[in-house]
Amino acid sequence: MSVHYTLNLRVFWPLVTGLCTALVCLYHVLRGSGGARAEAPDGADCGFPLLKAAVLLLLGYVLLRCRHAVRQRFLPGPPRSGPHPALSPRPFGEPGLGVLLESYYEHEVRLSPHVLGHSKAHVSRIVGELVRAGRARTSRGPIPGGALALAFRGDFIQVGSAYEQHKIRRPDGFDVLVPLRLPPLVALEPRSLGAEAALAPAFRGCFLGTLKAPPSPSGAPSGHWLRDCKPFTDGFCVHMRGRPHLSAMLVLRWFQAHLQRCLATVRYSLEERCRVSLTPGGLEQPPTLHILPCRTDYGCCRLSMAVRLIPAVHLGDGAFLVAPLPLPSPGGPLSELPAGLRPDALWGVNTARQEQRLLTWLQERAPPGACYLKCLQLLKALRDLGARGLDPMAATQWGRILSSYVLKSALLAVLLSKGTPAQAWEEVHLGERLEELVQFLQDCLLQRQVLFHCVLGPARAAAELGPLPKVLREADPVDLLAHFDHHARERAAARLLSTWRRLPQLLRPYGGPRYLARCPSPRSQLNQRFPEDEA
């Protein structure tokens, strides 16, 4: 977050006057203490120049103060709407919530498209070289027939808020999917765990990658296929319920080691542009590529960036299984898995392609100047403001409940299910739409409504915009907030409501003349209030 400094004129001018007076006095003291000092022949008073300089500085200060007072006296004042304007404690009224939101958005939330574009291009070049090096390198442990056990597919897919035009503050974090290529002898049969009766809510959106024999025209028995694939199953699979399943943890371990080898290959060619390092991931985070600009690189908009490289297995139609599985809390309720299931075989699903297509579809049908992405950015900023003052554990829980994906899903749910006309999303209604989003989130947290996954939900909104793999079409609906306990959701709802009600006070520093003069005038200055019926 940037820090702004202002000049206090009440302190500045007296300080300048005193400093100049002190310098003049010091000059005359040093001049008069010299050994070659002589008496003035005509008996003139040597103190007159000092007195003259002090009087001139004082006169200049008085003139500046009078000029400021005259300007304030003759400035046009605001229109007087009340019958007794003299009772107003301040000559200018407090800016409304619309003005404060606009000022805060321009100074603290909005990203420069120029800087974001250069950052994305720089990330694409670095990750592209790394992925091409990974495709060229062969993996260890070839299976019979010369097929590779596992390898990079050779491309990468940019996902996340930076590529959906709703990232806030700094373009220093990016998410990239790295698709993996399975050997030709291996076919995947993904299966959703939503139908498991004894499964905890945290794992309703998980998937298994069961291996199956590809169709063989010669009709070879499956025993030969299992024998041929034994090197692959030993290195990347775990056995559950009598069948081999692709292990997310084993794949992630290989992925990190392969990235290190690829980075060693391309590091020399990147030395003139940047310094690149890799931080291994864990049970919750994939490996992170850190890109630091070199001092000799004078390119435009060079920032220190962190790129999360996520291994992905293609399901079809732009959907992927991803590792590691995002858990709702540190460690996750892994002990609640039913018998026969292993946590290292669970995969998450990524439907970023469908969500990007849905956002594009909404943008094409929205009126010019629609503010739904701006509402999402301000909602993220509101979440960050609500985290102030919390202890680290509570702040982490707050961030997990109101994650960026949850906030984006709430926006899509409001856009698709509320029936609000398109004209209501014009920027003149920014405060009203933000209030509607906060109200919807509060209802979801208090279990008055259900926040479903936009693809794995009952409406299947994204399915209308393109095909989906069969496993996703048949998967049970996923509630994004079901795995948080009732008390945590109530605390988050209360914190969200308190933050919204205190929002004018939180944004008041951005309502001064210095900020308002540098941001465009909002089209509406209505002071919206949150409904009182919170029950």
N, C-alpha and C positions, 0 to 999 in steps of 0.2 A: 504494500500500500504506500502510495506516494505521500510525502509530507510537504505541506505548504507553509511558507513563512511570510508574515506581513510586517510592514514597517509602521511602527508607532510614532506618528509625527509629534505627539505631545512630549515624547522623550527625546526624539531625534534632534529637533532644532535647539532646545536648551543645551543639549550635550555638545552640539557643534559650536554654539556660541561660547560656552565655557572652555572648550578645547582651543578655539582660536585665541581667546583672551589669555589662556595659560601659555600658549606658544609665543605670543607677543611679549608677555612679561618675562619669559625665559630668555628671549632674544635680548631684551634690554639689560637684564641682569648679567648675562654673559658679556655683553658689549661694555658694560660699565666696570666690570671687574678685571679688565685687561691691564697689563703693566704699563702700556703706552697711553693710558687715559690722560687726557689733557683738559684743562679748564677752557671752556668756551671763551674766546676773546671778547665777544660782545656781551657776555653775561646772560645769554639766552637760557631759558628754562628747558632742560633736557627731558623733563617729564611731560612736556606738552604732546609729543608724538604718541606716547603711550596712552594718555588720556583721550587724545583724538581717535585712536584706533578703537578703544573700548566703546566710545560713544557711537562711532559708526556701526560697530557690530550690534550694539543694543538697538539702534535705530532700524537696522535691517530686520532684526528679529521682530520688532513691533510692527513694521510694515507687513511682514509675512502673516503675522497673526491677524492683523486687520483685514488683509485680503481674504483670508480663509473665512472670517466672520461675515464679510460683505457677500461672498459667494453663497454662503449658507442662508443669508437673509433674503436674497433675491432669487433663489432657486424656486421653480414652481412646485408647489406642494401637492399632495394627493387630493382627489375630490372629496369634499366633506359630505358624507352621507347621513350622519347623525344630527339630531337637533342641537346637541351640546358638544361641539368638537373640542372645546377647551378642557373637557373632562378627560380626554384621552391622555394616558400617561406618556405615549410616545408619538412623535409627529408622523411616523411611518408605521403601518400595520405589519404584523408578523406575516411572512410569506406562507401561503397555503401549502398543503401536502403535495399538490401537483408541482408547484415551483421547487420545493425541496427535492422531490424525486428526480425532476429533470436535472437540477444542479448536481445532485449526487451521482446520477448516471453519467453525466458528461465528465466529471472529474475523477471518479473512483471506480466506475464499473465498465464503462465503454472501452473497448480495445481499438487501437489504431489498425484499420484494415491494411495499411502499408506494412506495419511491423509484423502483423499476423501472416500476411502473404509471404514475406521474406522468410519468416521462421518455418513455415510449412514447406517452402521450397528447399530450405537447408536440410530439414529433417528427411525429406524425400531423397535427396542426393546421398546422404550418409547411409540411411537404411537400405536404399537400393543397392549400393556397393556391397554392403554387408550380406544382403540376401543373395546377390549374384555369386559372391564368393562361397556362400553355403551351398548353393546348388552345384557349383563346380566340384566341391570336395565330396569324396565318397565317404559313406558311413562305414564304420567298422562292423565286421561280422556279416559278410554276404551270405545269403542262403543259396542252396543249390540252383543252378541255372544262371548265376551271375546277377540276379536282381538285388537291388539295394534293400537293406532292412528298413531304413527310414531316411528321408532326405527332405530338404526344402523344395517346395514346388517351384520357386523362382520368382514369385511375386509377393506383394504385401498389400494390405488393405488398411486404409486410414479410417479410424473410427473415433468417436468421442465428440465432445462439445466443440473442440477447435475446428472440426470439419462439418459441424452442423450449425455454425454461426451463432452459438450462444455461450461461448467461453467468456469469462470475465477477468478483468484486471491485467494479468500478465500472460503472454503466450509462451510459457516456459514448461508446460507439461503436455505430452501427447501420448495417445494410445495407438498402437499399430498391431494388427493381426498378421502373423506369419504363417500361412498355410503350409501344412506338412503333406508329403506324398507318401502314401502307403505302398508297400510292394505289390506287384501285380497279382501275386498268389493270395493276397489278403483282401477280403471284402468285409465291410462293417455293417452290422445290423443294430442300429441304435434303438434304444427303448427308453421311454419316459418312466420315471418312478412315481408319478402322480397317483397311480392307481394302487400303490402299496398301502394297505389299510393301517399297518402299524408304524408308518413312517412319520417322523416329526415334521411339522410345517416348514422347518428350515430347508428340507430336502425335497419339497414337492416339485420344485423346478429343476431337479437334477436329472441326468441321463446316464445310461450305461452304454458302452460301446462293445457289444458282443461280436466276436469274430465268427465268420461263417465262410464256408468254402464257396468260391465263385462258381457259377455254372460251367460245367466242363462238357464240351461236345463229345469227348470220348467216353464219358460215363465212368470215369475213374472213381473208385471207392473213396470215402472220406478218410479212411485210415492212411492212405498215401498222402493226402493233403496235410493231415496233422503231422505226419513225419517230415514232410518237406518244410513245413512252417515252424518246426520246433526251434530253430535258432531265433526266429522272430518272437515267438511266444515266450521263450525263456528270457529274452532281454526287455520286452515291453509289455508283457501281459501278466495278469494274475488270474487264478482259477477260482471261480465262484459257481456254486450250484452245478458243478460238473462241466462247465464250459469256460473257454478262455475269454477274458475281457481285457480290452485295452486299458492300461493303467495310466491315469493322469499323472501320478507322481513319477513313475518311471520315464514317461515321455518328457516330463518337465526336466528331470535330471539330465537326460540325454540332450535336450534342447539347450540347456545352459552350457554344457560342455562343448557342444557344437558351435555355439555362438562365440565362446572364448577362442576356439581354433580359427574361426572365420575372422574374428577381430585381430588376431595376430597376423593374419594374411594381409589385411587392408590397412593396418595401422600406419605403415610406412607411407603409403600413398596419401593418407589424410593428415600427415604431420604439418604440412604447410597451411592447411585451412583451419584445423581445430585439433583439440586433444580429446580423445574418446576413451572412456572406461566403462566397464560393465559391473554392475552390482548384482550378485545372485539373488534370486527370489526365495520364497519359502512356501509355507502352507497357504498363505493368503495373497501374496504378491508375486507377480511374474518378474523375471529379470528386468532390470532397468538400465538403459543405455544413457550415459551422461555425456553430453557434448559441451565442451568448454571452448570458447573462441580463443585463438592464439593472438598474442600481442602484435604479431607481424601481419595479421589478416585485417585489412582495412575495408572489408566488405560492409555493406549497409546492414544495419539492424542485427548485429551479432549479439545474441543473448546466450546465457548458460541455460541449457535445456535438458530435461529428463524425459526419455522416451520409454514407455513400457512396451516391451516386446512380448506379445501373447501368443503362445503356440496354439494353432487351431487346426481342426480336422473338418474337412468340408462334408456337410450333410447333403447339399444340393440346394439349388435356387437361392444362393447367397447366404445360407444359414450355416453356422459353424458350431462344433463342440470346442470349448475352450478350457484351458487349465492355467492356473489352479482354480478350484472351486471357490467363489467368493462366499465367505462365511459371515453370518450376521454378527458374531461376536468373537473376540480373540479365542482361538482354540475351537470354537463351535461345539455344538452338542453332538460330538462324534459318538459318544457312548449310547446315544438313543437310536442307533441304527438297528434294524431288525436282524435277526440271526441269518447268517449267510451272505450279508452284504459287507463289503470292505470299503472304508472311506477313501482309500487310494485309488479306487476304480470309479469314483464319481466325477462326472464332467458337468460343467455349466454350459449354457447355450448362449450364443451371441446372434442377435437378429438386427444388427446395426444397419444392414443394407435395407431391410424392410422399413425400419424406422426413418432412415434418410429419405426413402421413397415416399413415405407418408408425409413427412414434413414438406417435401417438394410439392406434393399434391395439394397440401393445404395452402402453401404459399402461392401457387398458381391461381387458386380460387379466392384468395383473400383480396380485399380492396387495396389500392395503393396506400402505402403508409401504415399498414396493419402493425399492431404493436405486440403480437403474441410472443415473439422471440424476446422483445424488450422486457415483457412481463416476466419471462422465465429468468432472464439475467438479473432483474431486480429481486426476484424471489430467492435466487442464490445469494445475493448480497444481504437480503433480510436474514437468511439462515446464518450467514457469517456474523452479522451483528448480534444475533441471539446467542452465539457461542461466547461472547465476551463475558468475562467474570466467572465462567464455569471452571471447575477443577479439571485436570487433564482427562480423568476417566469419564466424567459427565460430558465433557466436550466431545470425546470420541463417540460415546453413545448417541449424542445429539446429531453428530455428523453421519452416523450410520443410519439412523432412522430417517433423517431428511437428506439422503444422499442425492447427488445430482441426477441419478437415474430415476429415483422416486419423484423428484420434482418435475422432471421431463414427462414422466408417465402421467402425473397429475394434470399437467397442461394438456396433453393429448386427450385425456379423459374428458376434461372440461370442453375442449374444442369439439369433440365428436359426439358427446352424449348430452350436453346441456341444452342444445337447441338454440344457443345465442345467435342472433342474426350477424351476418358478416360485418355490417356497418357498426356494430357495437364494439368491434376490435380496432376501430380507428384510434389514433393516438390521443384524441380528445377525451377518450374514456379510459385512459391508462390507469388511473387510480381505482376506478370501479372494477376493472377486470382483475387488477392485483388483489383487491379485496375479495373478489369472488374466488380466486385461487386459494387465498388463505382460508376462507370459510370452507372450501371443499377439502383442503388438507386437514383442517380441524375435525371435520365430520368423519374422515377416513381414520384418523388417529383415535377418535372416540367410538369407533366401530358403528357409526351411523350409516356409513357407506363402505363399500369395498373397493380398494384400489387394485385393479387387475393389471397384469402384464398386457401391454398393448397388442402383442402377438399371441401370447399364450393366455388369452382371455376368452370369455364367452362370446364377445362381439366379433372377434377375429377381424378387427378393422383393417389390419394390414393385408389380410388375405385377399381383399377385394382389389388391391393395387398390384397384385402379382402372384405367381404361384408360390406355394409353400411345400416343403417336404412332407411326406405322409406322416412321419413321426410327429411333426409339429401340429399338423391338422388334427390328429387324433389325441394329442396330449390333453390332460385335464387342465382346467383354468388354474392359474397361479396368482395368489394374493401376495403382493409384494410386502405387506406389513404383517402377515400372519405369524411370522416367527418371532416377533417382539412381544414380550409379556405385557399384560394389561396395565400394570403400574408404569412401565417405561413409556407406553404410549400416552397415558394420561399426563405424565410430567412433560412430555414433548408438546402435547397440545396446549397445556397451560403456558409453557415457555413461548410457544409460537404466538398465542394470543397476547401475552404480555409484551412481546417484542413489537407486535403490530400496533398496540395502543401507545407504546412509547416511541414509535417511529418518528413523529415530528420532533421530539426532544433529541433523539439520536442523530437526526439529520440537520439539526439547527446550526451546527458550525458551517454547513455548506449553504446557508441562506443569507450570508452577508453580502455586501455590495461587491466585494472582490470576486466572489464566486459567481454571483448572478450576472455580473457584467460580462463574463466570459462564456456563458452558456446560452443557447437559443431560448427564446421566450416560449414557455409551454402554452399549448392551445387552451388549456383549462386550468384554472387556479382554484377549483373547488376543493374544500377541505373535507375529504371523505372520512367517515367514521365507521368503526367496526360495529356490527349489530350487537346489541346488549344481550340478546337471548342466547347465552352460551350453554346453559343447562349442563 
